[in-house]
Amino acid sequence: MNELGKRVAVAVVGIPAVLALVFLGGWYLAVLAAIFAALSALELYRFCAGTDIEPLSAIGASAAVGMVLLAGWQPAFHDFAPWALALVGVLTGVLLVLVIFLRSPDNRPLAAASVTLFGAVYAGLALAAVPLLHALPEGRGWAGGAGDPWAGFLVIALPLAATWVGDACAYFAGTTWGERRLAPSISPNKSWVGFWANLGGAAAAAAVWFVIAAPRLTGLPLGLGGAVALGTMLGLGAVVGDLVESLLKREAGVKDSGRIFPGHGGVLDRLDALLFTLPLAYVALVLIGGGV
């Protein structure tokens, strides 16, 4: 099976499974996001293989999981934020103490602590947006009826649709017409045609999302034009997220972050854009809805 066939096969199996857990919400969704956070953090720590930086991988991955589970426990920002800040503070202190005993000066202890902290926040804080997004319509009164399981599903569907449709448009447009490279030193396959196709696809996906979601999310403070603008912004965030992961892989000298998904690479290879678009969608919707 060629690479495109593998990508399609994984998508056909994986996307419905993920969407089913998004619909169920609650701890089903929080645990799934926490697992992905741990795997993402561990893949990032493996980028340090072959260098003199040795992250405290188990501590960092556990903190990433904790960040997401805190959001599942306290899915409103004003409840989640103090606990998340406390976790980051405790993690920072623990890492600085541990490297005193576990890393010699020759093993770059401060770099080890920094990379560990970065991985936990990069993966954990981003995926904490998943349960926060799912709870947003009920907390803000956007849903037509209390306890509507479709409300949280629809809100999360916005960044998912914008990211996935934008990525698909970028892939097909870039491989067909892309000649001018977007960032050849970071990601040689990215083209300017793919970039604009990503933004257009994300905007179109957001417009379709609005037509489907608006009748159900009757209190949503967002019109069609706002949805298109938000979709465009998510498309831009997806490109940045993709380039960030490509830059990290380029520095590490690896092609894929892992091999867990045939044709797709590792977890980070699949979530790189979502690690930006999920929290971006949450922040934008919170601000549009009147702030925290």
Backbone as CSV, one residue per row, in Angstrom:
resi,resn,N_x,N_y,N_z,CA_x,CA_y,CA_z,C_x,C_y,C_z
1,MET,0.852,-1.204,0.000,0.000,0.000,0.000,0.883,1.248,0.000
2,ASN,0.568,2.208,-0.894,1.368,3.434,-0.943,1.051,4.335,0.246
3,GLU,1.817,5.433,0.343,1.668,6.319,1.503,0.281,6.933,1.579
4,LEU,-0.274,7.343,0.432,-1.614,7.932,0.440,-2.642,6.906,0.907
5,GLY,-2.487,5.655,0.451,-3.408,4.603,0.878,-3.347,4.370,2.372
6,LYS,-2.133,4.398,2.934,-1.986,4.224,4.382,-2.633,5.385,5.141
7,ARG,-2.427,6.597,4.628,-3.018,7.773,5.277,-4.537,7.671,5.292
8,VAL,-5.101,7.271,4.162,-6.558,7.164,4.068,-7.076,6.063,4.988
9,ALA,-6.385,4.924,5.029,-6.829,3.809,5.867,-6.842,4.187,7.340
10,VAL,-5.780,4.857,7.787,-5.720,5.287,9.190,-6.826,6.296,9.479
11,ALA,-7.069,7.209,8.540,-8.109,8.221,8.738,-9.495,7.581,8.811
12,VAL,-9.748,6.583,7.958,-11.055,5.929,7.935,-11.349,5.227,9.255
13,VAL,-10.319,4.672,9.865,-10.503,3.990,11.152,-10.440,4.975,12.313
14,GLY,-9.453,5.859,12.279,-9.189,6.711,13.436,-10.173,7.839,13.636
15,ILE,-10.570,8.507,12.561,-11.435,9.676,12.720,-12.790,9.314,13.326
16,PRO,-13.485,8.245,12.853,-14.758,7.906,13.507,-14.596,7.545,14.983
17,ALA,-13.493,6.865,15.330,-13.269,6.509,16.734,-13.079,7.750,17.594
18,VAL,-12.293,8.691,17.101,-12.083,9.930,17.842,-13.391,10.708,17.971
19,LEU,-14.149,10.795,16.892,-15.410,11.534,16.927,-16.412,10.893,17.883
20,ALA,-16.392,9.567,17.986,-17.293,8.894,18.932,-16.969,9.287,20.364
21,LEU,-15.687,9.359,20.701,-15.290,9.750,22.052,-15.548,11.237,22.297
22,VAL,-15.430,12.046,21.249,-15.777,13.463,21.386,-17.259,13.605,21.704
23,PHE,-18.089,12.800,21.060,-19.531,12.847,21.334,-19.829,12.431,22.770
24,LEU,-19.161,11.386,23.253,-19.400,10.917,24.614,-18.946,11.954,25.637
25,GLY,-17.841,12.633,25.345,-17.356,13.677,26.242,-16.933,13.137,27.596
26,GLY,-16.967,13.991,28.613,-16.637,13.596,29.975,-15.259,12.981,30.086
27,TRP,-15.163,11.974,30.958,-13.868,11.349,31.197,-13.412,10.491,30.025
28,TYR,-14.350,10.017,29.189,-13.932,9.283,27.992,-13.022,10.179,27.138
29,LEU,-13.466,11.399,26.928,-12.712,12.341,26.107,-11.452,12.819,26.820
30,ALA,-11.550,13.101,28.113,-10.398,13.594,28.864,-9.283,12.552,28.906
31,VAL,-9.633,11.295,29.115,-8.614,10.232,29.163,-7.955,10.057,27.802
32,LEU,-8.756,10.098,26.727,-8.173,10.001,25.386,-7.185,11.139,25.150
33,ALA,-7.585,12.368,25.479,-6.692,13.514,25.302,-5.448,13.379,26.174
34,ALA,-5.598,12.843,27.390,-4.456,12.666,28.285,-3.470,11.643,27.720
35,ILE,-3.981,10.573,27.127,-3.100,9.570,26.510,-2.309,10.192,25.370
36,PHE,-3.001,10.952,24.535,-2.308,11.618,23.427,-1.287,12.626,23.939
37,ALA,-1.599,13.297,25.049,-0.661,14.258,25.621,0.609,13.550,26.081
38,ALA,0.450,12.413,26.751,1.614,11.656,27.221,2.466,11.177,26.051
39,LEU,1.825,10.616,25.025,2.563,10.110,23.869,3.269,11.248,23.130
40,SER,2.606,12.388,23.025,3.216,13.538,22.353,4.439,14.019,23.109
41,ALA,4.322,14.130,24.428,5.457,14.569,25.233,6.622,13.588,25.121
42,LEU,6.335,12.304,25.176,7.398,11.300,25.089,8.094,11.344,23.730
43,GLU,7.316,11.560,22.658,7.937,11.669,21.338,8.850,12.894,21.269
44,LEU,8.405,13.991,21.861,9.247,15.186,21.868,10.534,14.937,22.646
45,TYR,10.427,14.240,23.772,11.628,13.947,24.557,12.589,13.041,23.784
46,ARG,12.039,12.175,22.944,12.906,11.299,22.152,13.684,12.081,21.098
47,PHE,13.241,13.290,20.781,14.015,14.122,19.865,15.409,14.414,20.418
48,CYS,15.542,14.314,21.732,16.826,14.614,22.374,17.800,13.442,22.309
49,ALA,17.340,12.290,21.791,18.238,11.137,21.687,19.435,11.498,20.812
50,GLY,20.603,11.114,21.253,21.809,11.424,20.511,22.418,12.767,20.867
51,THR,21.779,13.492,21.789,22.348,14.757,22.263,22.786,14.564,23.707
52,ASP,23.352,15.622,24.281,23.768,15.537,25.681,22.687,16.083,26.616
53,ILE,21.456,16.212,26.105,20.317,16.613,26.933,19.478,15.385,27.224
54,GLU,19.250,15.120,28.494,18.467,13.953,28.902,17.260,14.424,29.712
55,PRO,16.115,14.610,29.058,14.922,15.061,29.784,14.482,14.026,30.820
56,LEU,13.754,14.465,31.804,13.142,13.556,32.769,11.777,13.170,32.201
57,SER,11.808,12.213,31.282,10.649,11.931,30.436,9.419,11.499,31.216
58,ALA,9.593,10.626,32.185,8.435,10.122,32.932,7.755,11.247,33.699
59,ILE,8.550,12.145,34.287,7.985,13.273,35.024,7.221,14.202,34.086
60,GLY,7.816,14.507,32.951,7.180,15.418,32.004,5.907,14.850,31.416
61,ALA,5.935,13.563,31.026,4.735,12.940,30.460,3.628,12.866,31.498
62,SER,3.979,12.570,32.746,2.980,12.520,33.817,2.356,13.895,34.042
63,ALA,3.169,14.944,33.962,2.639,16.295,34.124,1.706,16.664,32.973
64,ALA,2.035,16.229,31.753,1.157,16.477,30.612,-0.194,15.799,30.818
65,VAL,-0.162,14.570,31.306,-1.408,13.854,31.617,-2.184,14.600,32.690
66,GLY,-1.483,15.018,33.749,-2.133,15.731,34.835,-2.807,17.005,34.375
67,MET,-2.175,17.718,33.431,-2.741,18.959,32.916,-4.089,18.698,32.251
68,VAL,-4.157,17.656,31.446,-5.407,17.340,30.739,-6.473,16.845,31.711
69,LEU,-6.089,15.995,32.655,-7.063,15.469,33.611,-7.595,16.571,34.527
70,LEU,-6.773,17.571,34.826,-7.262,18.725,35.585,-8.371,19.438,34.820
71,ALA,-8.190,19.564,33.498,-9.226,20.194,32.679,-10.485,19.344,32.636
72,GLY,-10.326,18.007,32.651,-11.492,17.146,32.702,-12.231,17.253,34.020
73,TRP,-11.478,17.496,35.091,-12.073,17.629,36.431,-12.690,19.008,36.635
74,GLN,-12.005,20.043,36.140,-12.457,21.432,36.279,-12.549,22.046,34.879
75,PRO,-13.621,21.759,34.131,-13.659,22.146,32.720,-14.097,23.579,32.439
76,ALA,-14.030,24.445,33.430,-14.252,25.880,33.222,-12.934,26.599,33.478
77,PHE,-12.625,27.594,32.662,-11.307,28.216,32.729,-10.988,28.777,34.110
78,HIS,-11.954,29.462,34.726,-11.670,30.088,36.023,-11.439,29.059,37.124
79,ASP,-11.923,27.824,36.931,-11.641,26.750,37.878,-10.350,26.015,37.534
80,PHE,-10.112,25.865,36.232,-8.950,25.121,35.763,-7.647,25.898,35.937
81,ALA,-7.675,27.208,35.663,-6.449,28.008,35.597,-5.610,27.958,36.875
82,PRO,-6.202,28.131,38.077,-5.341,28.088,39.278,-4.654,26.742,39.466
83,TRP,-5.366,25.661,39.181,-4.767,24.329,39.329,-3.660,24.117,38.294
84,ALA,-3.898,24.577,37.051,-2.887,24.429,36.005,-1.639,25.234,36.345
85,LEU,-1.837,26.452,36.835,-0.694,27.280,37.229,0.076,26.638,38.372
86,ALA,-0.654,26.064,39.324,0.001,25.393,40.447,0.807,24.187,39.956
87,LEU,0.247,23.440,39.010,0.960,22.274,38.477,2.244,22.694,37.780
88,VAL,2.184,23.762,36.974,3.390,24.237,36.292,4.431,24.704,37.313
89,GLY,3.980,25.406,38.352,4.907,25.864,39.376,5.561,24.724,40.131
90,VAL,4.748,23.739,40.534,5.281,22.577,41.246,6.234,21.793,40.343
91,LEU,5.833,21.597,39.086,6.685,20.866,38.152,8.035,21.560,37.991
92,THR,8.025,22.884,37.870,9.279,23.627,37.732,10.177,23.408,38.943
93,GLY,9.607,23.525,40.137,10.398,23.331,41.346,10.927,21.920,41.478
94,VAL,10.074,20.936,41.195,10.486,19.532,41.291,11.608,19.231,40.307
95,LEU,11.486,19.741,39.083,12.517,19.479,38.079,13.863,20.083,38.491
96,LEU,13.836,21.288,39.025,15.085,21.928,39.433,15.758,21.181,40.583
97,VAL,14.943,20.627,41.468,15.513,19.837,42.565,16.048,18.505,42.038
98,LEU,15.268,17.842,41.176,15.671,16.517,40.692,16.957,16.563,39.878
99,VAL,17.122,17.604,39.041,18.331,17.618,38.212,19.591,17.810,39.054
100,ILE,19.434,18.348,40.263,20.596,18.464,41.147,21.172,17.087,41.445
101,PHE,20.277,16.111,41.631,20.704,14.772,42.036,20.812,13.800,40.866
102,LEU,20.054,14.050,39.782,19.983,13.066,38.694,20.781,13.454,37.460
103,ARG,21.238,14.696,37.374,21.998,15.121,36.203,23.251,15.845,36.668
104,SER,24.388,15.401,36.191,25.643,16.056,36.533,25.786,17.322,35.693
105,PRO,26.697,18.218,36.067,26.900,19.431,35.262,27.229,19.135,33.802
106,ASP,27.871,17.993,33.545,28.207,17.630,32.169,26.980,17.190,31.367
107,ASN,25.879,16.869,32.038,24.648,16.432,31.368,23.651,17.568,31.150
108,ARG,24.112,18.792,31.248,23.283,19.978,30.994,21.969,19.934,31.782
109,PRO,22.059,20.021,33.101,20.874,19.856,33.938,19.785,20.896,33.695
110,LEU,20.156,22.155,33.493,19.136,23.182,33.264,18.433,22.971,31.920
111,ALA,19.194,22.528,30.925,18.585,22.222,29.634,17.621,21.039,29.764
112,ALA,18.012,20.040,30.565,17.135,18.883,30.787,15.838,19.303,31.456
113,ALA,15.935,20.162,32.473,14.727,20.640,33.153,13.867,21.470,32.210
114,SER,14.501,22.308,31.396,13.765,23.183,30.481,13.019,22.387,29.424
115,VAL,13.687,21.410,28.831,13.047,20.593,27.803,11.897,19.794,28.404
116,THR,12.100,19.278,29.610,11.033,18.511,30.268,9.820,19.386,30.511
117,LEU,10.040,20.590,31.007,8.936,21.517,31.264,8.252,21.908,29.959
118,PHE,9.046,22.184,28.930,8.470,22.573,27.639,7.579,21.464,27.080
119,GLY,8.042,20.223,27.136,7.249,19.120,26.605,5.927,18.959,27.325
120,ALA,5.936,19.114,28.647,4.708,18.975,29.427,3.700,20.058,29.075
121,VAL,4.180,21.293,28.916,3.279,22.404,28.590,2.840,22.342,27.135
122,TYR,3.772,22.061,26.236,3.495,21.991,24.793,2.389,20.985,24.498
123,ALA,2.479,19.809,25.094,1.475,18.782,24.838,0.297,18.868,25.803
124,GLY,0.587,19.034,27.095,-0.472,18.964,28.098,-1.408,20.150,28.085
125,LEU,-0.859,21.361,28.046,-1.712,22.543,28.079,-2.537,22.655,26.802
126,ALA,-1.948,22.295,25.669,-2.691,22.355,24.406,-3.870,21.385,24.408
127,LEU,-3.641,20.148,24.847,-4.715,19.155,24.819,-5.679,19.297,25.984
128,ALA,-5.313,20.088,26.987,-6.279,20.433,28.033,-7.434,21.241,27.444
129,ALA,-7.203,21.866,26.285,-8.264,22.619,25.617,-9.395,21.718,25.158
130,VAL,-9.150,20.413,25.016,-10.197,19.518,24.530,-11.378,19.444,25.507
131,PRO,-11.182,19.045,26.776,-12.324,19.061,27.696,-12.852,20.464,27.968
132,LEU,-11.990,21.475,27.919,-12.445,22.850,28.115,-13.388,23.275,26.988
133,LEU,-13.040,22.933,25.760,-13.905,23.243,24.626,-15.231,22.496,24.723
134,HIS,-15.160,21.224,25.102,-16.369,20.408,25.163,-17.371,20.971,26.166
135,ALA,-16.873,21.541,27.254,-17.754,22.073,28.300,-18.194,23.503,28.037
136,LEU,-17.605,24.154,27.042,-17.850,25.578,26.819,-19.315,25.916,26.530
137,PRO,-20.010,25.214,25.637,-21.390,25.628,25.332,-22.339,25.506,26.519
138,GLU,-22.175,24.473,27.330,-23.048,24.342,28.498,-22.715,25.411,29.532
139,GLY,-21.429,25.695,29.725,-21.043,26.706,30.699,-21.452,28.107,30.289
140,ARG,-21.514,28.375,28.983,-21.865,29.708,28.487,-23.331,29.819,28.071
141,GLY,-24.066,28.718,28.155,-25.476,28.757,27.788,-25.722,28.859,26.297
142,TRP,-24.800,28.328,25.497,-24.963,28.394,24.048,-25.897,27.316,23.519
143,ALA,-25.995,26.206,24.231,-26.795,25.081,23.749,-28.286,25.363,23.927
144,GLY,-29.064,24.831,22.991,-30.509,25.019,23.081,-31.116,24.357,24.293
145,GLY,-30.556,23.231,24.701,-31.061,22.523,25.869,-29.915,22.051,26.738
146,ALA,-30.088,22.105,28.053,-29.032,21.681,28.974,-28.741,20.203,28.790
147,GLY,-27.465,19.850,28.834,-27.073,18.455,28.711,-27.125,17.918,27.300
148,ASP,-27.218,18.780,26.300,-27.246,18.342,24.909,-25.870,17.803,24.531
149,PRO,-25.734,16.504,24.262,-24.409,15.947,23.966,-23.829,16.456,22.651
150,TRP,-24.686,16.941,21.763,-24.186,17.434,20.487,-23.508,18.792,20.611
151,ALA,-23.838,19.539,21.663,-23.298,20.889,21.795,-21.776,20.868,21.930
152,GLY,-21.254,20.087,22.873,-19.806,19.988,23.041,-19.139,19.396,21.821
153,PHE,-19.775,18.408,21.214,-19.257,17.792,19.996,-19.082,18.839,18.898
154,LEU,-20.096,19.678,18.724,-20.060,20.669,17.656,-18.976,21.709,17.880
155,VAL,-18.765,22.108,19.119,-17.727,23.107,19.389,-16.342,22.548,19.079
156,ILE,-16.072,21.324,19.507,-14.773,20.712,19.203,-14.642,20.443,17.708
157,ALA,-15.765,20.195,17.038,-15.720,19.912,15.604,-15.178,21.085,14.801
158,LEU,-15.297,22.304,15.328,-14.797,23.473,14.578,-13.293,23.398,14.351
159,PRO,-12.453,23.338,15.396,-11.013,23.250,15.112,-10.619,21.950,14.416
160,LEU,-11.328,20.852,14.701,-11.008,19.599,14.015,-11.260,19.723,12.520
161,ALA,-12.436,20.235,12.150,-12.780,20.359,10.736,-11.859,21.341,10.027
162,ALA,-11.622,22.492,10.652,-10.753,23.493,10.022,-9.346,22.936,9.808
163,THR,-8.852,22.193,10.787,-7.493,21.642,10.690,-7.421,20.537,9.654
164,TRP,-8.346,19.589,9.730,-8.294,18.436,8.824,-8.598,18.812,7.384
165,VAL,-9.615,19.627,7.161,-9.953,20.034,5.789,-8.846,20.917,5.223
166,GLY,-8.349,21.847,6.039,-7.254,22.693,5.575,-6.027,21.880,5.206
167,ASP,-5.704,20.886,6.016,-4.538,20.036,5.744,-4.731,19.246,4.453
168,ALA,-5.939,18.708,4.250,-6.210,17.947,3.031,-6.105,18.835,1.797
169,CYS,-6.657,20.046,1.882,-6.566,20.980,0.753,-5.120,21.348,0.465
170,ALA,-4.351,21.575,1.518,-2.942,21.920,1.348,-2.172,20.775,0.697
171,TYR,-2.480,19.553,1.110,-1.772,18.383,0.578,-2.020,18.225,-0.920
172,PHE,-3.287,18.252,-1.304,-3.610,18.001,-2.708,-3.232,19.186,-3.597
173,ALA,-3.459,20.414,-3.133,-3.081,21.578,-3.933,-1.567,21.694,-4.026
174,GLY,-0.883,21.439,-2.901,0.570,21.551,-2.894,1.247,20.533,-3.785
175,THR,0.772,19.284,-3.744,1.382,18.245,-4.569,1.057,18.418,-6.045
176,THR,-0.044,19.103,-6.358,-0.445,19.288,-7.754,0.160,20.534,-8.376
177,TRP,0.106,21.666,-7.629,0.523,22.934,-8.211,1.667,23.617,-7.459
178,GLY,2.030,23.100,-6.320,3.008,23.798,-5.497,4.402,23.749,-6.077
179,GLU,4.981,24.903,-6.313,6.357,24.998,-6.797,7.202,25.860,-5.856
180,ARG,6.701,27.026,-5.517,7.448,27.891,-4.594,7.350,27.344,-3.184
181,ARG,8.506,27.102,-2.570,8.541,26.532,-1.230,8.218,27.591,-0.186
182,LEU,7.451,27.195,0.833,7.077,28.105,1.910,8.232,28.316,2.892
183,ALA,8.826,27.220,3.339,9.936,27.287,4.298,10.877,26.120,3.996
184,PRO,11.638,26.220,2.916,12.435,25.071,2.455,13.447,24.558,3.454
185,SER,13.968,25.420,4.317,14.965,24.966,5.282,14.338,24.213,6.453
186,ILE,13.016,24.356,6.611,12.323,23.695,7.719,11.505,22.514,7.224
187,SER,10.687,22.755,6.185,9.817,21.711,5.647,9.806,21.827,4.131
188,PRO,10.664,21.085,3.441,10.831,21.249,1.993,9.572,20.985,1.179
189,ASN,8.621,20.228,1.726,7.419,19.897,0.961,6.318,20.954,1.062
190,LYS,6.464,21.898,1.962,5.441,22.934,2.124,5.595,23.992,1.035
191,SER,4.482,24.336,0.402,4.508,25.335,-0.667,3.561,26.477,-0.337
192,TRP,3.756,27.590,-1.037,2.857,28.728,-0.864,1.459,28.393,-1.364
193,VAL,1.359,27.608,-2.415,0.041,27.186,-2.889,-0.666,26.373,-1.809
194,GLY,0.074,25.461,-1.186,-0.499,24.684,-0.102,-0.913,25.546,1.068
195,PHE,-0.121,26.588,1.353,-0.448,27.504,2.451,-1.792,28.187,2.211
196,TRP,-1.962,28.769,1.015,-3.219,29.462,0.728,-4.381,28.479,0.634
197,ALA,-4.111,27.279,0.118,-5.164,26.259,0.074,-5.581,25.854,1.481
198,ASN,-4.617,25.803,2.407,-4.919,25.478,3.800,-5.859,26.528,4.388
199,LEU,-5.515,27.800,4.199,-6.358,28.866,4.735,-7.748,28.841,4.110
200,GLY,-7.807,28.653,2.778,-9.111,28.607,2.114,-9.938,27.416,2.546
201,GLY,-9.292,26.255,2.667,-10.017,25.057,3.101,-10.522,25.183,4.521
202,ALA,-9.687,25.754,5.411,-10.101,25.939,6.804,-11.266,26.920,6.901
203,ALA,-11.213,28.007,6.107,-12.301,28.984,6.112,-13.591,28.356,5.596
204,ALA,-13.494,27.570,4.519,-14.681,26.909,3.969,-15.253,25.899,4.960
205,ALA,-14.376,25.156,5.632,-14.841,24.186,6.632,-15.561,24.890,7.765
206,ALA,-15.047,26.054,8.194,-15.686,26.806,9.266,-17.045,27.329,8.826
207,ALA,-17.169,27.730,7.552,-18.454,28.203,7.043,-19.486,27.076,7.043
208,VAL,-19.080,25.902,6.574,-19.989,24.748,6.594,-20.332,24.373,8.028
209,TRP,-19.330,24.424,8.894,-19.570,24.142,10.318,-20.627,25.072,10.886
210,PHE,-20.540,26.347,10.569,-21.499,27.321,11.109,-22.916,27.003,10.646
211,VAL,-23.077,26.686,9.373,-24.411,26.368,8.846,-25.005,25.169,9.585
212,ILE,-24.171,24.191,9.913,-24.651,22.988,10.608,-24.854,23.248,12.095
213,ALA,-23.910,23.985,12.709,-23.910,24.135,14.166,-24.848,25.216,14.673
214,ALA,-25.012,26.302,13.915,-25.772,27.456,14.407,-27.183,27.114,14.873
215,PRO,-27.955,26.275,14.150,-29.307,25.963,14.634,-29.313,25.261,15.994
216,ARG,-28.237,24.564,16.321,-28.185,23.842,17.593,-27.561,24.700,18.691
217,LEU,-26.562,25.485,18.334,-25.915,26.370,19.299,-26.573,27.747,19.197
218,THR,-27.781,27.847,19.686,-28.590,29.048,19.463,-28.030,30.282,20.153
219,GLY,-27.243,30.099,21.204,-26.678,31.248,21.901,-25.273,31.593,21.480
220,LEU,-24.773,30.958,20.433,-23.398,31.174,19.986,-23.220,32.608,19.502
221,PRO,-22.304,33.373,20.097,-22.121,34.781,19.716,-21.219,34.923,18.495
222,LEU,-21.591,34.269,17.410,-20.726,34.219,16.234,-21.607,34.121,14.994
223,GLY,-21.361,34.997,14.010,-22.071,34.938,12.747,-21.269,34.198,11.701
224,LEU,-21.812,34.134,10.493,-21.134,33.417,9.419,-19.793,34.064,9.091
225,GLY,-19.772,35.397,9.004,-18.516,36.085,8.711,-17.479,35.853,9.788
226,GLY,-17.912,35.865,11.052,-16.992,35.593,12.153,-16.454,34.179,12.107
227,ALA,-17.320,33.239,11.723,-16.883,31.844,11.623,-15.826,31.686,10.529
228,VAL,-16.038,32.358,9.399,-15.059,32.287,8.311,-13.725,32.894,8.750
229,ALA,-13.800,34.049,9.440,-12.571,34.679,9.936,-11.861,33.780,10.938
230,LEU,-12.632,33.156,11.831,-12.036,32.254,12.811,-11.429,31.040,12.122
231,GLY,-12.119,30.508,11.107,-11.573,29.384,10.363,-10.260,29.724,9.687
232,THR,-10.180,30.938,9.117,-8.932,31.382,8.490,-7.813,31.466,9.521
233,MET,-8.148,31.992,10.699,-7.159,32.091,11.772,-6.704,30.700,12.215
234,LEU,-7.632,29.759,12.278,-7.263,28.391,12.646,-6.387,27.757,11.572
235,GLY,-6.676,28.061,10.309,-5.817,27.557,9.236,-4.401,28.068,9.370
236,LEU,-4.259,29.357,9.718,-2.931,29.932,9.933,-2.247,29.270,11.126
237,GLY,-3.018,29.061,12.210,-2.463,28.384,13.378,-2.003,26.975,13.058
238,ALA,-2.750,26.288,12.192,-2.375,24.926,11.798,-1.045,24.913,11.063
239,VAL,-0.845,25.896,10.182,0.420,25.971,9.442,1.584,26.221,10.407
240,VAL,1.384,27.144,11.345,2.430,27.435,12.327,2.746,26.193,13.156
241,GLY,1.698,25.502,13.619,1.905,24.294,14.407,2.668,23.233,13.645
242,ASP,2.334,23.082,12.363,3.030,22.117,11.515,4.503,22.483,11.361
243,LEU,4.769,23.762,11.140,6.155,24.209,10.950,6.972,24.091,12.237
244,VAL,6.318,24.347,13.378,7.026,24.217,14.658,7.508,22.781,14.843
245,GLU,6.615,21.819,14.594,7.031,20.420,14.767,8.089,20.039,13.744
246,SER,7.953,20.537,12.512,8.972,20.262,11.490,10.324,20.812,11.907
247,LEU,10.327,22.004,12.518,11.582,22.597,12.982,12.209,21.736,14.077
248,LEU,11.383,21.251,15.015,11.898,20.404,16.086,12.470,19.100,15.520
249,LYS,11.781,18.520,14.548,12.279,17.283,13.933,13.553,17.543,13.145
250,ARG,13.615,18.690,12.476,14.806,19.016,11.703,16.019,19.138,12.620
251,GLU,15.828,19.777,13.759,16.926,19.898,14.714,17.342,18.527,15.240
252,ALA,16.345,17.657,15.471,16.640,16.322,15.999,17.174,15.374,14.934
253,GLY,17.020,15.742,13.654,17.501,14.887,12.579,16.640,13.668,12.329
254,VAL,15.319,13.787,12.549,14.404,12.667,12.318,13.357,13.075,11.297
255,LYS,12.827,12.102,10.564,11.801,12.373,9.552,10.416,12.392,10.175
256,ASP,10.140,11.411,11.043,8.844,11.310,11.716,9.065,11.293,13.216
257,SER,8.047,11.745,13.957,8.174,11.739,15.420,8.026,10.339,15.989
258,GLY,7.445,9.422,15.215,7.263,8.042,15.653,6.690,7.220,14.518
259,ARG,6.248,6.014,14.844,5.723,5.115,13.810,4.380,4.509,14.199
260,ILE,3.679,5.147,15.119,2.459,4.553,15.648,1.327,4.526,14.623
261,PHE,1.317,5.502,13.688,0.274,5.573,12.674,0.889,5.330,11.295
262,PRO,0.613,4.188,10.650,1.168,3.917,9.324,0.793,5.011,8.326
263,GLY,1.801,5.510,7.616,1.560,6.547,6.634,1.478,7.938,7.219
264,HIS,1.368,8.044,8.529,1.237,9.337,9.194,2.417,9.638,10.121
265,GLY,3.121,8.617,10.567,4.216,8.830,11.508,3.754,8.661,12.935
266,GLY,4.207,9.571,13.794,3.883,9.475,15.206,2.699,10.319,15.607
267,VAL,2.454,10.373,16.913,1.338,11.153,17.440,1.544,12.628,17.165
268,LEU,2.751,13.130,17.390,3.027,14.534,17.121,2.841,14.879,15.649
269,ASP,3.148,13.940,14.767,2.954,14.191,13.341,1.484,14.408,13.009
270,ARG,0.595,13.817,13.775,-0.843,13.974,13.553,-1.431,15.127,14.354
271,LEU,-0.816,15.442,15.478,-1.391,16.460,16.358,-0.673,17.802,16.277
272,ASP,0.379,17.892,15.472,1.178,19.122,15.475,0.318,20.362,15.232
273,ALA,-0.556,20.304,14.249,-1.417,21.452,13.962,-2.479,21.628,15.042
274,LEU,-3.039,20.533,15.530,-4.095,20.611,16.545,-3.568,21.159,17.871
275,LEU,-2.287,20.954,18.145,-1.723,21.519,19.370,-1.756,23.040,19.363
276,PHE,-1.958,23.622,18.191,-2.129,25.067,18.090,-3.596,25.442,17.889
277,THR,-4.312,24.698,17.041,-5.673,25.112,16.697,-6.675,24.853,17.822
278,LEU,-6.479,23.813,18.618,-7.414,23.545,19.725,-7.392,24.662,20.771
279,PRO,-6.217,25.017,21.330,-6.220,26.130,22.289,-6.565,27.461,21.635
280,LEU,-6.192,27.653,20.371,-6.527,28.884,19.672,-8.041,29.028,19.538
281,ALA,-8.720,27.941,19.182,-10.182,27.976,19.078,-10.818,28.271,20.431
282,TYR,-10.269,27.667,21.486,-10.831,27.900,22.822,-10.681,29.365,23.225
283,VAL,-9.484,29.907,23.069,-9.254,31.298,23.453,-10.146,32.233,22.636
284,ALA,-10.239,31.995,21.327,-11.055,32.859,20.468,-12.518,32.804,20.859
285,LEU,-13.053,31.612,21.102,-14.458,31.483,21.454,-14.750,32.093,22.825
286,VAL,-13.823,31.948,23.755,-14.004,32.559,25.073,-14.037,34.081,24.955
287,LEU,-13.112,34.640,24.182,-13.063,36.090,24.010,-14.288,36.602,23.257
288,ILE,-14.709,35.881,22.234,-15.909,36.271,21.487,-17.133,36.223,22.384
289,GLY,-17.135,35.248,23.300,-18.268,35.093,24.204,-18.267,36.020,25.388
290,GLY,-17.298,36.933,25.462,-17.322,37.915,26.542,-16.221,37.762,27.560
291,GLY,-15.184,36.963,27.254,-14.067,36.806,28.170,-14.270,35.705,29.179
292,VAL,-13.261,35.530,30.053,-13.262,34.431,31.000,-14.278,34.659,32.105
